[in-house]
Amino acid sequence: QEAEEEEAPLSVCILPSLPSVASQASRCPLLPRPAAAPVELSLYYESLCPACREFLVLKLFPTWLLLPEEMLNITLVPYGNAQERNVSGKLDFQCQHGPEECLGNMMEVTVPNFSTYFALIFCLESGSSVTKNLEACLQIYAPEVDIGRISTCVQGDTGVALMHHNAQLTEALDPPHQYVPWITINGVWQGGTGCQLGPGHPGDAPDLPMSPHRSTRTSCRHRQRPRCWGWFVTSTRWDKALWGQQSLGTCPHRCWGSHGCSLAGGEA
């Protein structure tokens, strides 16, 4: 009898009968649980690809802000459909959207410390020009970073080495990527997020299924009034604001189409 009356160890949760479970739940000590490994998300993209910018700005960055840091690890791989060549012993890169995209890719790959400077990349991708707003974005989101330091990396061997590394990561994808944005979660490709490989004209792009990454906004090419999300920073925290139905001229961010960039060239 005495053994039956001994108190249960504190680490054991003794549930009462069903009618009183709810009232007693707060008194039940929580059992220790092993910490779940963070989700590893990799985004293979191009700095000037409209669908890549849309996904990064409207989907990935807000998700990163809302989730605890230990739940999600993000790897950004700016390269996409670029080509790497050896010219007279030096590596040279040709990008799908031209030299300006190569510059944008290089700028973003040389930004140090992802967790601290993701807001800087968000600023570059959400502005009117990825390559021309570096100084302004640095002043707002990373004033401690010297623009000369980034420029030196972009123009020197460090930037080339980092871009070569991204080329290797992209070429090692299995299955090989067919478009961008190309998204893997825990190393597994997430299908249905862009346009399939094949010829076509930007204006004739099919309305491909892109769930869950597709924007719900109206495509800009129809020149309708989109619902635009904008992000702004206060002195202490990030705030999200919905501007609602506005004309394109007053929308705080650019409006991108819903389609990806295929290996066939051009924006799909």
N, C-alpha and C positions, 0 to 999 in steps of 0.2 A: 504494500500500500504506500509506504514511504517513497519507494522508487517511482510510483506513478505520479506522485505529487511534486516531484522535482521539477524545477523550472527548466523550460527548454532553452537551449543555447541562444544567445542573442542573434546569431547569424541565421537562425531558422525562422521562417515566416509561418506562424500558425494562423490559418484562416478560420474564423468562426462560421456558424451556419449561414446559409445564403442570405436570409433577410437582413442580417446585420453586417454583411461584408462591407457595404459602402460606408457605414458609419465607423467601422473599425480600420479601414484601409490606411488612414493616415497614421495609425499607431503601429503599423507593421513595418519593421525595419527593412530597408532595401538591401537585397542581396547583391554582392559585388558581381559585376559583369565584365568580361574582357572587353577592352576598348576595340571598337571596329576599326579596321584599316581604312584610311581615307580613300576616296574615289580618285583614281588617276585619270584625268581628262587631258588629252592632247589635241590641240587645234592646229592643223596644217592649213595655212592660208597665204594670201597675198595681200600686201598692204593697200592696194588700190582696187581690189576686186569688190564690187558693190555688195554681193551676198556675204562675203567674208566680213566686211565692215558692219553690215546689218547684224549678223550673228554675234560678233564680238561686242558691239555697242548695246544692242537691245536684249540680248539673251545672256551671254556669258558674263559680262561685267556685273549686271544686276544680281545674277545668281551668286557670284563670288562675294558681293557685298553682304548678301543676306545670310549666307551659310557660315557657320563657325569655321575658323581657319583650319582646324584639325579634320574637317570632314571632306575637304576638296583640295587636291593638288592639281594645279593647272600648268601645262607646258605649252608655250606658244612657239610655233615653228614657222616663221615667215619665210616662205620659199615657193611653195605651190608648184605651178607649172613652168617654173624657170628652167633654164638649161645652163649647165656648167661646162666651160671649155677651157682647155689649156692652150694659151696663146703665147708662143715664144717663152715657155717655161713659167708663165704666170697665169693664175686662174682668172677667168673672165666669166661674167654672168649675163645672160640675156633673159629678160623678164617678159611675161605675157603682155603686160600693159606698158612696156617701154622702159627707158632708163629711169624715169621718175619713180617707177615702182621699185626698181632695184635699189634706188636711194632710200625709199621708205622702208623696204625690208631691212636694209643695212642699219638704218637708224634704230629700228625697233629691236633688232637682235643685239645691239650693243648697249641697250639700256640695262644698267646693273640692277640686281636684286628685284626679282619679279614681284614679290609680295609687297614691297614698298612702292614700286613704280608702275604697277598695273594702271593706276589712275592716269599716269602720264601717257601710256599707250592708248588708253581710252580717249583721252583728250585729242591725241593726234588723229585717231580714226573717226571721231565724231565731228571734227571740224570740216571746214570747206576745203582745206588742203592739208594732206598728211605731211608733206615735206616742207611746207613754208611756215608752219605754225610751231615749230620745235621751240623756239625761244620763248614765245608767249606761253606755251604749255609748261615749260620748265619754270617760268616765273610764278605760275599759279600752283603747280603740284609738286615741284622739286626744285625750289630755289637754291638748295645747297649744291646742286649739280652744275658744274661749269660746262656751258655749251661747247667750249673749246675742247674739253676732254672727249665729248662724244664725237665731235668733228674729227679729232685726231684718230679715234678708233675707226670711224667710217672710212676715212681716206687711207688708212694704213693697213699693215699686215693683220692686225687683230681682227678687224672687220671681215677681211677676206677669209680668215681661218674660221670665224664663227659662222659665216655664210656657207662655207664648205661643209662644216659639221651639219648644218640644217639640210644641205643637199643630200648628205649621206643618210640622215634620218628619214627624209622623204623617199629616197630611192629604196630604202629597206622595208617600206610598208608592204604588208602581206594581208590581203590582196593589194596590188599596186593601186595607187589612187588614180581616179579617172576624172576628177573635178575638184574644185575647192569651193567652199570649205569642206575639208575632210576631217572627220571627228572620230577619235577612238576613245573608248572608256575602258580602263583597265586593259589596254592593249588590243581591244576588240573594236573593229570598225563599226560605226553606227550608220547603216545604210539609209538611203532616201533623203539626203540633205542637200542635193544640188542637181545640176543638169548632167545628163548622161553624155558620154563621149559621142560626138557626131557633128556633122555640119549644121549650119543654121545661121539665121540672122538674129541679132539682138531683139529686134522688134517682133519676131515671130516665135519667140521662146515659148515652149509648151508650159502649161501650168502644172508642173510636176509636184507630186506629194512631197512635202518637206517636214512633216510632223516628226518630232516635236519641236523642231528648231525654226519652223517657218514663222515669219512675222504675220500677224493677223491684220496688218494695215493694208489699205488699198494700194495697189501698185502705182507708182508715180507716173508711169508712162501713160496712164489714162487721164492724168491731169485733174484728178478729182481732189476732194478735200480730205486728206488723211488724218487719222488720229495719231498724234505725235507724242511720244514720250520724251521728256527731257530730264537731264540730271544736272544739278547744280550743287555746289559745295558751300556750306556755311562755315563759320569759324570753328565749329566743334564737331560737325557730323555731316553725313551725306543725307540729302533729302530727295525724294522722288516727287515729281509733279506731273500731272496729266493736263496738258493744255487743251485737250478735247479737239473738236472739229475746228481746224484753222486752215486758211489758205496756205499754199506752198510758200508764198512770199513771207509769211510771218511765222512759219514753223521754226522752232529754235534749232532744229537739226536738219541736216540733209535728209531727203527721203530716198531710200534705195529700193531697187526692184527686189523681187523675191528669189531670183534665180542665181545659180552658181556660175563659175567660170570653168569652161570645159577645156580639155587638152587640145581641142580642135582650133582654138584661138578665138579671141573676142569674148565678150561678156554674154552669157546665156541667160 
